[in-house]
Amino acid sequence: MSNVNTKKGVIGILTGGGDVPGLNPAIRAVTIRAIREGYQVVGIRRGWAGAVDIIRDKEADNSNNFQILTEDIVNKAGRTGGTFLHSSRTHPGHVRKENVPPHLQDEYNAEMNDLTPEVIKNLDYLGIDYMIPIGGDDTLSYGVRLYQEGVKVVAIPKTMDNDVPGTDYCIGFSTCVTRTIRMTNSLRTSAGSHERFLVLEVFGRYAGFTAMLPTMAGAANRCVIPEHKFDIEHLTELLTHDRAGNPSRYSVVLVSEGAMFEGGEMVFQDDTRDAYGHAKLGGIGDLVSARLKEISPKFNNGKPISVINQKLGYLVRGGDPDAIDSVVPMAYGNLALDLILNRVHGRLVVLKNGRYDNVPVDVVTSMKKFVNVGKHYNTDRLRPNYRSFEMQPLFIMTSE
């Protein structure tokens, strides 16, 4: 039996994966509209972890797993960054033995456990009629799994990398691009003062959108992205040429965290992996910086060029959302409610060619979204192609 009172029904909402600015506005939009339409909203805490950990006992303390959302709660959080519901990278279909909640350890004691039956029971216990996960392809891929198991799912795309398939835009991307441009411009003063290369490592595991858009906007001379393995000697030659032509004697390259040297592989911090099998990236910027300084004498009359090396990391995902990441989450939240009010589920709300729409949620698992190198990236110049922008969408590179 549900332990919450309902009118029309109950909507569950959660945020999974990395935090981005715009999550709280999305939660606010869903909650405000849902309450006014007669629904109750349950916020699942810590992503899918909260859905796993719920104890189906009215005497149990589940305050760390879910909370009933009100207009007052979401109004206070809605103008801020991050997610007040918190997040995790929990994959309920692949839970290691040591991470199984204590109350389930007798039943689930394999080295790897699928707790999906418990998640479904927990959602039923809460009386949830529709589930709205907000996340990237990992978080949403489990939403697809639940949909296939009969849960009514309406998903909202979120990720700094903008790489969720089926949509041109994911919550968090605009703020990431805005911050990258601003921080790159701030660091120019140091690069110019010391006549150095400026190397900035940015987000982008498999897709290079977060390096491409700032470079296209003029923040950097060059960028290297996961979709194209690059020749470090060629990059050094290009940056040295850029530096020589700059009156302030510096040049800038943005390096996606998933970028790879020609003949090499992705660079990881260590061998540990998250629940979705991803090792933590980081370090390619350091390697590029070292190699640039080492190779630069070849193109600079025998003199090495020093490097300013900075990993932007969480600086671009912390803090308040920009205008686009305040407006789009509001629209996405209302789109999700439109679908629910029409009893439609199994959908992902999206932006396509500048217009709001929705597509089947299983697009998340049916394909991958990458930069179209042939169309958008000049592999010789190591920078975006500058071609006609007529009739192109806002952020140029879409989910084609």
LOTI-38268 format. One record per residue: x, y, z of N, C-alpha, C in turn. Coordinates in steps of 0.1 Angstrom, whole numbers, plus 5000, padded with zeros to 4 digits. Layout:
<zavexs>
XYZXYZXYZ...
</zavexs>
This chain:
<zavexs>
500949885000500050005000500950125000500550234993501250354992501250425006502350485009502350565022502250715020501750755008501450895005499950905000499351015003497951034999498051104985497051064976497151114962495851174958495851264948494651304941494651234927495151294917495251224904496151114904497251124911498251024911499551084916500651004915501951044921502951034909503851134909504951144900506251134907507051044904508451044909509451114901510451174907511451244899512751224906513851204898515151194903516251254894517351274899518551324891519651224893520351184882521451094883522651134875523751074878525051114872525651244877526451314869527051434874526051544875526351634885525551754886525751854875524751934872524852044862523952154867524252274863523352384865522052364856520952374862519652354855518852244860519452154868518652044874517552094883517852184892516852234902515752314894516052394884514952444876514052344870514552234865513752124860512852064870513452034882512651974893511552074897511852194897510852304901509752304890510052304877509052304867508152184868508652074870507851954871506951964883507451994894506751994907505652104907505952224903504952334903503752294894504052254882502952214873502152094877502851994882502251874887501251904898501751974908500852004920499652084915499852174906498652254902497752174893498152064888497351974880496751864888497051864901496451774910497251654914498551644910499351534913500251564925500751454931501751474942503051434936504151494940505451464935506351414946507051304943507951244952509351254946510251324953511651334949512451214954512951134945513851024949515251074951515851054962517051114966518251024961519351094957520651024953520450934941519650984931519450914919518850784921519250684913518650544914519050484927520050534935520350484948519250484957518550604957517350614966516250514963516150484950515050384946515450244950516750224951517250084956517150074971517450174978517650164993516350175001515250214995513950225002513550095010513250115022512750005030511150015031510549915026509049915025508449885039508549975048508049965061507650105066506450125070506050265074506750315086507350215094508150265106509550295102510050265090511450285086511650425083512950475086513350605082513850615068513050655059513450665045513750815041514050895050514251035047515451055038516350965038517550975029517250915015516050865013515750795001514750864993513750934999512851014992512251125000511551224994510851325001509751374992508651414999507451474992507851614989507751654976508051784972506951884973507152004976506152114977506652234969505752324967506052444959507152524967507052524980507952604988509352544987509452414988510752344986511452374973510652354962511352374949511552514945510652604950510952744947512252794953512552754965513852794971515052744964514952614958516052554952516152594937514952634931514852644917515752744910516252834918517152934912518652904913518952784919520352754922520852644913522152624914522752514906522752384913523352284908523352154914522052084914521851994923520551924925520351904940519251964945519051944960518551804963518151724953517851584955519051494956520251554953521451484953521451384941522651324939522851234927523751124931523851024921524750914923524850854909525850764907525950684895525550544897524650524906524150384909523450324897523750204894523050124883522350004890521050014893520349914901520449774894520749764881520849634874522149574876523149644882524549594884525049644897524649584908524949624921525949524927527149564931528049474937527649424951528049314954527649254967527749344979528949414979529149504991528349624991527649654980526749774979525249744980524949614982523549574984523049624997521949694998521449745011521349635021521649665034521649555044520349475045519249535043517949465044517649375032518549375022518349285010519549185009520449195018521649105016521448955017520348915024520148775025519648725011518848805004518248754992519248774980519948884980520848924969522348914974522948804972524348784977525348734967524948754954525948724943526948834942528048814935529048914934528449034927527549014917526849124910525349094910524549194913523149164916522249264908521149214903520149294896519049324906518949444910517949484920516749544914516549534901515449594894514049544900513949414904512649384910512349464923513349494931513149574943512849714939513449774929513149914925511749924921511249824913509849824909508849814921509249734930508349714942508449844950509549914951509650034959508850144952508850154939508050254932506650234934506250104934504850064937504450104952505350084961505150114975504850264977505550344969505350484970504150534962503550444955502350474947502650554934503850544930504350624918503650574905502950664898502350624886503250654874504050764875504950804864506250834870507350794863508750824868509450914858509951024863510751114855512151114859513051044852514451054855515051164847515951244853516751344846518151304846518751284835520151244835520751224821521951174820522651144808522251004803523050964793522750834787522850714797523650724807523750614817522450614826522150724832520950734840519750694833519650754820518450724812518350584807519550524805519550384800518850294810518950324823518250244833516750284833516450404829515050444827514450364816515150334805514750254794514450114800515350064808515149924814513849924822513550024830512350024838511150034828511250114818510150124808509849984802510849914799510749784793510149684803510249714816509649634826508249674830507749774823506349814826506149944834507250014838507150134845506850254835505950344838505650454829506750564831507550574821508750664822508650774812508950894817509151014808510451074812511351084803512751114806513151264802514051324809514551454806516151444804516651494793518151474790518951584797520051534804520951624811522351574809523251654805524751624806525551744800526651774807527551874802528051844788528251724785528751684772527851694760526551714763525451724753525451604743525651484749525751364740524651264742523551304748522451214748521751204734521651084729521051074715519651124715519251164703517851204700517451344703518351424709518051564712519251644708518951774704520051864701520551924713519851924724520251994736519951914749520951914758520951854771521151964782520351954793520552054803521952054808522552174810523852194815524852234805524552204792525552224781525852374779524852454779525052604776525852664787525652634800526352684811527852644810528052514806529452464804530152544794529552574782530152644771530352794776529452854783529552984787530753004797530852914806531952914816533252884809533352794800534552764793535052884786534152954779534653074772535153184782534353204792534753304802536053274809536253144813537453114820538653114810538453074798539553074788539953224786539053314785539353454783540053514795539753464807540353514819541853464820542053344815543453284815544353344804543753404794544553464784545553564789545253634800546153744805547453684810547353564816548553494821549353444809548553384800549253324788549953424780549353544778549953654771551153714778550953734791552053794799553353714799553153584798554353494798554653434784553853474774554153424760554153274759553053214764553053064765551853004757551952874756550752804751549852794763548552794760547452774771546752654767546852544776546152424774545052404784543852384780542752374789542052234786542052154796541252024795539852044799538952004790537452024793536751894793535451894797534651764797534451714782534151594781533951524768534551394768533851284773534351154773534451094759533351094752533251034739532851134728532351254732531951354723532651484726532951554715533751684717533051814716531751804719530951934718531452044727531852004739532252114749533552174745534352114736535552174731535252254718534352194710534052254697533352384698532352394706531552524706532352644711533052634722533852744726534952784716535552684709536552714699535852784687534652734683533952804673533552944676533352964689533053104694534253194695535453144693536653224693537453214706537053124715537753114728539153044726539352964716540652894714541052894699542352874697542852864683542552724678542752624686542552484682541852404693541352284689540752194698540952054694541151964703541251814700540151744707539551654700538251594704538351434704537551364711537551224711537351154698536551224689536251154676537351154666538451214669539551214659540951214667541651104665542951094671543951194665544651274672545451384667546951354668547651414659549151404658549651524666550351494677550851594687551851684680552651634671553651724664552951824655551851774649551051874640550451974649549851934660549252034669550252134674551452094677552552184681552852284671552952234658553252324647552152434645550952384646549852484645549752584656549952544668549952634680551152724679552252684675553452764674553152874663552552834652552252934642551253034647550152984654549153074660549853174670550753124678551453214687552253314681552953274670553853374663553053484656551753454653550953554646550153644656550253614669549553684679550453794685550053924685550854024690551254004705550353924712550653904726551453774728551753704717552653584717552153474726550853434724550353314730549353244721549053124724547953054716547252954726546052914722545152834731544652714724544652604731544052474727543152424738541952384734541052314743541152164740541352084751541551934749540351864756539551794749538551714755539151604763538551574775539151474784539251334777538451314767538551184760539351184748540051294745540951304733542051204734542551164722543551064722544651094712545951074716547051084706546850984695547351024684547450924672548250804677547550684676548250564680548050534695547350624702547150604716545750574720545450564733544150544738543750654748542550644754542150744764542950734776543150844783543950854795543050854807543250764816542450754828543250784841542550824851543150854864543650734871542850624870543150494876542350394870542350274876541650154870540250134875539850214885538550194891537450234881536250174882535150194873533850224880533050304875531750324881530750214878529550224882528550124881528150094866528450194858528150184843529450134835530550104842531650054836532650154831532450284835533350394830534450414840535750414835536850454843536850614843537450674854537450814855538550874846538150954836539151024827539851134834541051164829541751284834543251264832543851364827545351364825545851384811544951384801545351414787545851554786545351644793545851784793547251794798547551724808548951714813549951664803549551554796550351494786550551574774549451644770549551734758550551854762550451904774551252014778552751974778553051864783554451814784555051794770554251734761554651714748554851844740553951934742554052064735555352134738555652134751556952204755558152124749558051994749559151914744559351934729558251934721558351944707558552084702558152184709558052324704559352374698560552344703561852394697561952364682561352254678561452224664560752324655559852394660559052494652559252634657560252654667560452784673561852824674562552794663564052834662564852774673564452644677565252574687564952614702563952704704563652744717562352684722562352624734561152574740560152674743558852644742557752734746557052674759557052754769556452704781554852694780554252634790552852604789552152644802550952704801550052714812548952604810548852514819548052394818546952404829545652394825544552404835543452314832543052234841541852144840540652224845539652254837538552334841537652244850537352124846536652034855535352084861535252074874534052114881533752264881534652344877534452484877533352524866533152434856532152464846530852404849530752324860529452264863528952304876529652384884529252434896528552564895527752604905527152744905525852744897525352864895524052894890523952864875522752834870522652814855522552944848523052944835522853064827521453074822521153164813519753184809519153064802519953004793519452894785519152774795520052754804519852644814518952684825518252794824517152824832515852814825515852844812514652844804514352694799515352624793515152494788514652394798515252394810514652294820513252324824512852454824511452494826510552434815511052444803510252394792510252244792511352174795511452034795510451974806510452044818509651994828508152004825507752114818506352124814506052034802506952004793506751904783506451774789507251734799507051604806505651594812505151704818503851704823502751704813503051774801502051764790501851614786502951544785502851394782502051324792502351344805501751264815500251304816499851424814498451464814497751404803498451374792497851304781497951144781498451104793498650964796499650894786500650974782501650924772502950904780503650794778504850764785505850684775506950654780507950594772508650694762508750824767509150924758510351004764511151064756512251154760511951294755511851394763511551524759512851584752512751654741513951694734513751834728514851884723514952004714515451944701514751974690515151924677514952044667516152084662516152204652515352324657515652354670515152474676513652464681513052344681511752324685511652214696510752234706510552134716509752024710510051904714509351784709509651664719509251544715509551424723509751314713510551214717510851104709510850974718510850854712510850734720512050734729511850694742512950694752514050594748513650494741514750394738515750444728515550564723516650624714517950634722517850644735518950664744519950544743519350424741520150304741520350244726519750314717519750254703520850314695521550424699522550484691523450564701524550624695525450714702525450844695525750954702525751084697527151144697527751174685529151224684529151344675530251414675530551524666530651454652529951504642530151464628531451524623532451444624533851504620533851544606533251474597533351504583532651634580531651674588530851794585531351914594531751884606531951994615533352014620534251924617535651934623536651924612537652014611538652014601539851934607540051814602541051734608542551774605542651864595543951914592544252034600543252124602543452244610543252224625542652114629542352084643541452194649540352224642539452324647538152304640537052364644535752344638535752404624534952344615534752394602533852514602534252624595533352744595532752744581531552694580530752694568529452774570528552764560527352834561526552794574526052894581525252874592523752894590523352914577521952934574521152814577520052834584519152734588519652624598520852654604521352564614520752594627520652494636520052514649521052594658520552634670521252724678522652684681522852564685524252514688524952444677524452464664525052414652525152264650525752194660525952054659524851984666524051904658522851844663522951694666521851634668521751494671521651404658522051464647521851394634522451254634
</zavexs>
